[in-house]
Amino acid sequence: MKNFDLNKVLQIKQVLDIKNQAEKGLKLSIYGFIGGWRNSAENILQQIEIADVEEIHVHINSGGGSAFDGIAIGNILKKHKAKVTIHIDGWAASAASIIAMAGDEIIMPSNTMMMIHQASTFEYGNAAIFEKTAKDLRKVDKAVTASYSNRFVGSHEELIELLNDETWLNADEAVALGFADKVADEIEIEDIEQENEEPENVNESIVAKYVAKAKPNNQKPKEPTPAEPKQNMSKLFLNLK
């Protein structure tokens, strides 16, 4: 996969658009960085907690951001009485994929992507500071893992391996692993350029196993397409400071 243009990624316009759709449902669009003002857990809570609706449709197109805001937003959605349907409009990576796990139903068009990984941050200082940061990250890892565990169809050990390897999933793979429920017709998103090539799955063996199980007996899983080495996106999108 070609490297992302860092300037384009960092300049993604933050969009949080919440609007009532009659009394039955509410639409929530989370585009761009998770955290800050627009896509903060506090702002979303203020909008959702007063919404007396039966359905909430959450549209996501985000490369992630703050793990803590992502976990909090996911918990806010889970606690709401409404049925929550998640629509992945472009990509749901890192903290954005944590939010996606809050859906009662998760829908991914065939040209969308999801990325899951363990916690990551930047640090500066001496050995003692780095040792403390490592301990803190391991605690956050447990919270991140818990966000995926209720949906993942495999073992705890396999989930840890996928998270450690920073795994990219297309729609079919996400459904096979339990991270999505339905593959929909593809849609076009103009806010960020989409690559034609799929990012490489670091751990193809686990993904391929569950994709094969999810397919009918008369269909064979496609061979994974070789891809160019990818940029480690965890350092870019999961800001824990």
Secondary structure as the mmCIF struct_conf table of DSSP 4:
data_model
#
loop_
_struct_conf.conf_type_id
_struct_conf.id
_struct_conf.beg_label_comp_id
_struct_conf.beg_label_asym_id
_struct_conf.beg_label_seq_id
_struct_conf.end_label_comp_id
_struct_conf.end_label_asym_id
_struct_conf.end_label_seq_id
HELX_LH_PP_P HELX_LH_PP_P1 LYS A 2 PHE A 4
HELX_RH_AL_P HELX_RH_AL_P1 LEU A 6 LEU A 10
TURN_TY1_P TURN_TY1_P1 GLN A 11 GLN A 11
HELX_LH_PP_P HELX_LH_PP_P2 ILE A 12 GLN A 14
STRN STRN1 VAL A 15 GLN A 21
TURN_TY1_P TURN_TY1_P2 ALA A 22 LYS A 24
STRN STRN2 GLY A 25 TYR A 31
BEND BEND1 GLY A 32 GLY A 32
STRN STRN3 ILE A 34 GLY A 35
TURN_TY1_P TURN_TY1_P3 GLY A 36 ARG A 38
STRN STRN4 ASN A 39 ASN A 39
HELX_RH_AL_P HELX_RH_AL_P2 ALA A 41 ILE A 48
TURN_TY1_P TURN_TY1_P4 GLU A 49 ILE A 50
BEND BEND2 GLU A 54 GLU A 54
STRN STRN5 GLU A 55 SER A 62
STRN STRN6 GLY A 65 GLY A 65
HELX_RH_AL_P HELX_RH_AL_P3 ALA A 67 LYS A 79
BEND BEND3 HIS A 80 ALA A 82
STRN STRN7 LYS A 83 ALA A 93
TURN_TY1_P TURN_TY1_P5 SER A 94 SER A 94
HELX_RH_AL_P HELX_RH_AL_P4 ALA A 95 ALA A 100
TURN_TY1_P TURN_TY1_P6 MET A 101 ALA A 102
BEND BEND4 ASP A 104 ASP A 104
STRN STRN8 GLU A 105 PRO A 109
TURN_TY1_P TURN_TY1_P7 SER A 110 ASN A 111
STRN STRN9 MET A 113 ILE A 116
BEND BEND5 GLY A 125 GLY A 125
HELX_RH_AL_P HELX_RH_AL_P5 ALA A 127 SER A 149
TURN_TY1_P TURN_TY1_P8 ASN A 150 ARG A 151
BEND BEND6 GLY A 154 GLY A 154
HELX_RH_AL_P HELX_RH_AL_P6 HIS A 156 ASN A 164
TURN_TY1_P TURN_TY1_P9 ASP A 165 GLU A 166
STRN STRN10 THR A 167 ASN A 170
HELX_RH_AL_P HELX_RH_AL_P7 ALA A 171 LEU A 177
TURN_TY1_P TURN_TY1_P10 GLY A 178 GLY A 178
BEND BEND7 PHE A 179 PHE A 179
BEND BEND8 ASP A 181 ASP A 181
STRN STRN11 LYS A 182 ALA A 184
BEND BEND9 ASP A 191 ILE A 192
HELX_LH_PP_P HELX_LH_PP_P3 GLU A 193 GLU A 195
BEND BEND10 ASN A 196 GLU A 197
HELX_LH_PP_P HELX_LH_PP_P4 GLU A 198 ASN A 201
BEND BEND11 VAL A 202 VAL A 202
HELX_RH_AL_P HELX_RH_AL_P8 GLU A 204 ALA A 214
BEND BEND12 LYS A 215 LYS A 215
TURN_TY1_P TURN_TY1_P11 ASN A 217 ASN A 218
HELX_LH_PP_P HELX_LH_PP_P5 LYS A 220 PRO A 226
HELX_LH_PP_P HELX_LH_PP_P6 GLU A 228 GLN A 231
TURN_TY1_P TURN_TY1_P12 MET A 233 MET A 233
HELX_RH_AL_P HELX_RH_AL_P9 SER A 234 PHE A 237
#
